[in-house]
Amino acid sequence: MRMRFFIGGAGLALAAALAALPVLPAGAEAIALPDDPAAKGLAIAEESDRRNSGFGDTRASMRMILENAYGETSVRELRSMTLEEPNPGEGDWTLNVFDKPRDVEGTALLTHARILDPDDQWMYLPAVKRVKRISSVNKSGPFMGSEFAFEDFSSTEVGKYDYKWLRDEACPEPVADRVCHVTERYPLYEHSGYTRQIVWTDTTDYQPRKVDYYDRKDELLKTLTLNDYRLYDDRFWRAHDLYMQNLVTGKSTRLTWDSYNFGNGLSRNDFNTNALQRAR
């Protein structure tokens, strides 16, 4: 990246700020990025996506910990399956199934991520034994009472957004010794609950460390932090601790993942409405 320095107070302040940035860790893979902020933001997103491509499929289990503004918590357990879509014009398939507690057991969400079209989402409600299609204009609503919206449970395809690089700075804790690219992305989906998102991407491994979500009034609504990354198959990084904090209501949701399993032989037959009903 080329930087232009100017004589005077502003130039000295910029130089001091750059000098205060942590050094890129040894062994980190540097890539060439364009200077234009829009092109640079897109290139960062594409590099992050490239490093997560080729996994095929995954199975994992996780705990969902919901906390209200008074500190009271409730815990849910669920399973997740993902099938990578090799067609670059389509998004991945994801199936999430709740196992505990008993009042949500068997509830399942099937998602097929799209690029510019609305994501396809279906939800199985065991109490009424019915599959419900989620409306394309209702994906900003909370998923199962959590601080994650329905659209947050879809894979983040590069083509869903426009991008802009803002700056480089120290990553959020607990990796403040690293450098993050800070970019802004703007959802192209007209019914998104967000006007924009600001993403901190670790330049060491090009994984997201933090995301700020701005609502339709362009006010900061919630913040997602991603931690406890672990490497699988010497190639794929996966965060095992996702913490979504609603800055308006004071509520939060934490997802803690167990180990992932890759190469399970999953197919499209495991990701349809029939599979949704028998997932229990």
C-alpha positions in Angstrom: 0.0 0.0 0.0 1.3 3.4 -0.9 1.0 6.2 1.7 1.4 9.9 0.9 2.9 12.1 3.7 2.3 15.8 4.1 4.4 18.4 5.9 2.8 20.0 8.9 0.7 18.9 11.9 -1.6 16.6 10.0 1.4 14.8 8.5 3.1 14.4 11.8 0.0 13.0 13.4 -0.4 10.5 10.6 3.2 9.4 10.9 2.8 9.0 14.6 -0.4 7.0 14.2 1.3 4.7 11.7 4.3 4.2 13.9 2.0 3.1 16.7 0.5 0.3 14.7 1.7 -3.2 15.6 4.1 -4.9 13.2 2.7 -7.6 11.0 3.5 -10.9 12.7 6.3 -13.1 11.4 5.0 -15.7 8.9 1.9 -13.7 8.0 1.2 -13.9 4.2 1.2 -10.4 2.8 -0.8 -9.8 -0.4 -0.8 -7.0 -2.9 -3.8 -4.7 -2.5 -5.0 -1.9 -4.8 -4.9 1.7 -3.6 -8.5 2.7 -4.5 -10.6 2.3 -1.3 -13.5 0.5 -3.0 -11.3 -1.9 -5.0 -9.2 -2.5 -1.8 -12.2 -3.3 0.3 -13.4 -5.8 -2.3 -9.9 -7.4 -2.6 -9.8 -7.9 1.2 -13.2 -9.6 1.2 -12.2 -11.8 -1.8 -9.0 -12.8 0.0 -10.9 -13.7 3.2 -13.3 -15.7 1.1 -10.5 -17.5 -0.9 -8.9 -18.7 2.3 -12.2 -20.3 3.4 -13.0 -21.9 0.0 -12.7 -25.6 -0.7 -13.9 -27.1 2.6 -16.6 -29.2 1.0 -18.9 -29.7 4.0 -18.9 -29.4 7.8 -20.7 -30.7 10.8 -20.5 -29.0 14.2 -22.4 -28.5 17.5 -22.7 -25.4 19.5 -24.3 -23.8 22.6 -26.4 -20.6 22.3 -26.3 -18.5 25.5 -28.9 -15.8 25.7 -28.4 -13.0 28.3 -31.0 -10.3 28.9 -30.3 -6.8 30.2 -30.4 -7.9 33.8 -27.8 -10.6 33.4 -30.2 -13.5 33.4 -29.2 -16.3 31.0 -30.7 -19.3 29.2 -28.8 -21.9 27.2 -29.8 -23.8 24.1 -27.9 -26.6 22.3 -27.9 -27.1 18.5 -26.2 -28.8 15.6 -25.1 -27.2 12.4 -24.3 -28.6 8.9 -22.9 -26.7 6.0 -22.6 -27.7 2.3 -20.3 -25.6 0.2 -21.7 -24.5 -3.1 -19.0 -24.8 -5.8 -21.0 -22.5 -8.3 -19.7 -19.0 -7.7 -23.1 -17.6 -8.6 -24.8 -19.4 -5.7 -24.3 -19.4 -2.0 -23.7 -22.2 0.5 -26.4 -24.3 2.2 -26.7 -24.4 6.0 -29.0 -26.4 8.3 -29.2 -25.6 12.1 -31.2 -27.9 14.4 -32.0 -27.3 18.1 -31.6 -30.2 20.5 -32.2 -28.6 23.9 -34.1 -27.5 25.9 -37.2 -29.5 25.3 -39.4 -26.6 24.3 -37.3 -25.9 21.2 -36.2 -29.5 20.4 -36.4 -30.2 16.7 -36.8 -26.6 15.6 -34.7 -26.3 12.5 -33.6 -23.5 10.1 -32.5 -24.3 6.5 -30.8 -21.5 4.5 -29.6 -21.3 1.0 -27.5 -18.1 0.6 -28.0 -16.1 -2.6 -26.0 -13.3 -4.0 -28.2 -10.5 -5.1 -31.5 -12.3 -4.7 -33.1 -12.8 -1.2 -31.7 -15.8 0.6 -34.0 -18.8 0.7 -34.9 -19.8 4.2 -37.3 -22.3 5.7 -38.0 -23.1 9.3 -39.5 -26.3 10.7 -41.7 -25.9 13.7 -42.2 -29.2 15.5 -45.1 -28.0 17.7 -47.3 -27.7 14.5 -45.3 -30.1 12.4 -45.0 -27.6 9.6 -42.3 -26.1 7.4 -42.6 -22.3 7.2 -40.9 -20.3 4.5 -39.3 -17.1 5.9 -40.4 -14.0 4.0 -37.8 -12.1 2.1 -38.8 -8.9 3.9 -38.6 -10.4 7.4 -35.0 -11.6 7.6 -34.0 -8.7 9.9 -36.1 -10.2 12.7 -34.4 -12.0 15.7 -33.8 -15.7 15.2 -35.2 -17.8 18.1 -35.2 -14.8 20.4 -31.4 -14.3 20.0 -29.5 -11.2 19.0 -28.7 -12.8 15.7 -31.1 -11.9 12.9 -32.2 -14.5 10.3 -29.9 -12.8 7.8 -27.0 -13.3 10.2 -27.4 -17.1 9.9 -26.7 -17.0 6.2 -23.2 -17.3 4.7 -21.5 -14.1 4.0 -21.1 -14.2 0.2 -18.7 -11.6 -1.3 -21.2 -10.5 -4.0 -23.8 -9.5 -1.4 -22.1 -6.2 -0.7 -20.3 -3.2 -2.0 -17.1 -2.4 -0.1 -14.8 0.4 1.0 -11.5 0.2 2.8 -11.3 2.7 5.7 -8.0 2.2 7.4 -5.6 -0.2 9.0 -5.3 -0.3 12.8 -4.7 -2.6 15.8 -7.1 -5.5 16.0 -9.6 -5.7 18.9 -8.6 -7.6 22.0 -7.4 -10.2 22.6 -5.3 -9.9 19.5 -4.4 -6.2 19.7 -0.8 -7.0 18.8 -1.9 -7.7 15.3 -3.0 -5.4 12.5 -6.5 -5.4 11.1 -7.9 -4.0 7.8 -11.0 -2.0 8.7 -13.5 -2.0 5.8 -17.1 -1.0 5.3 -19.6 -3.1 3.4 -23.0 -2.1 2.2 -25.7 -4.8 1.7 -27.1 -4.9 -1.8 -30.2 -6.8 -0.6 -32.9 -4.2 -0.4 -34.6 -5.7 2.6 -31.5 -6.0 4.8 -31.9 -4.8 8.3 -28.6 -3.0 8.0 -27.5 0.0 6.1 -23.8 -0.9 6.5 -21.4 -3.0 8.5 -17.8 -2.2 9.5 -15.5 -5.2 9.6 -12.1 -5.7 11.2 -10.2 -8.4 9.2 -7.0 -9.8 10.7 -4.1 -9.3 8.2 -2.4 -12.4 9.7 -5.0 -14.9 8.5 -7.6 -12.7 6.8 -10.3 -13.8 9.3 -12.9 -11.4 10.7 -12.4 -10.3 14.3 -15.2 -7.8 14.8 -18.3 -6.6 12.9 -20.3 -3.4 13.8 -23.9 -3.5 12.4 -25.7 -0.2 11.7 -29.5 -0.3 11.5 -31.8 1.2 8.9 -31.5 4.6 10.7 -27.7 4.3 10.2 -27.2 4.0 14.0 -24.9 1.5 15.6 -27.2 -1.4 16.6 -25.0 -4.3 17.6 -21.4 -5.6 17.6 -20.2 -9.1 16.9 -16.8 -10.3 18.1 -15.2 -13.5 16.9 -12.5 -15.3 19.0 -10.9 -18.6 19.8 -9.9 -19.4 16.2 -8.7 -22.9 15.5 -7.1 -24.3 12.4 -8.5 -27.5 10.7 -6.8 -29.6 8.0 -3.9 -27.1 8.2 -6.0 -24.7 6.1 -9.4 -23.7 7.5 -9.7 -21.3 10.4 -13.0 -21.4 12.4 -14.0 -19.1 15.3 -15.3 -21.0 18.3 -16.6 -18.0 20.2 -19.1 -15.6 18.6 -20.5 -12.9 20.8 -23.2 -10.6 19.6 -24.1 -7.6 21.8 -27.1 -5.4 21.2 -26.1 -1.9 22.1 -29.7 -0.7 22.2 -31.4 -3.3 24.4 -28.4 -4.4 26.4 -29.1 -8.1 25.5 -26.5 -10.4 24.1 -26.1 -13.9 22.6 -22.9 -16.0 22.7 -22.4 -19.0 20.4 -19.7 -21.4 21.5 -18.8 -24.1 19.0 -17.4 -27.6 19.6 -14.9 -29.0 17.1 -15.8 -29.1 13.5 -15.8 -32.2 11.3 -14.9 -31.8 7.7 -15.5 -34.2 4.8 -18.7 -35.8 6.0 -20.0 -36.8 2.5 -23.0 -34.4 2.7 -25.0 -33.8 -0.4 -27.9 -31.6 -1.6 -30.3 -34.4 -0.4 -29.3 -33.4 3.2 -30.4 -29.8 2.6 -34.0 -29.7 1.5 -37.4 -29.2 3.2 -37.7 -33.0 3.6 -34.4 -33.1 5.4 -35.5 -30.2 7.5 -38.4 -32.2 8.9 -36.5 -35.4 9.6 -33.5 -33.6 11.1 -34.9 -34.2 14.6 
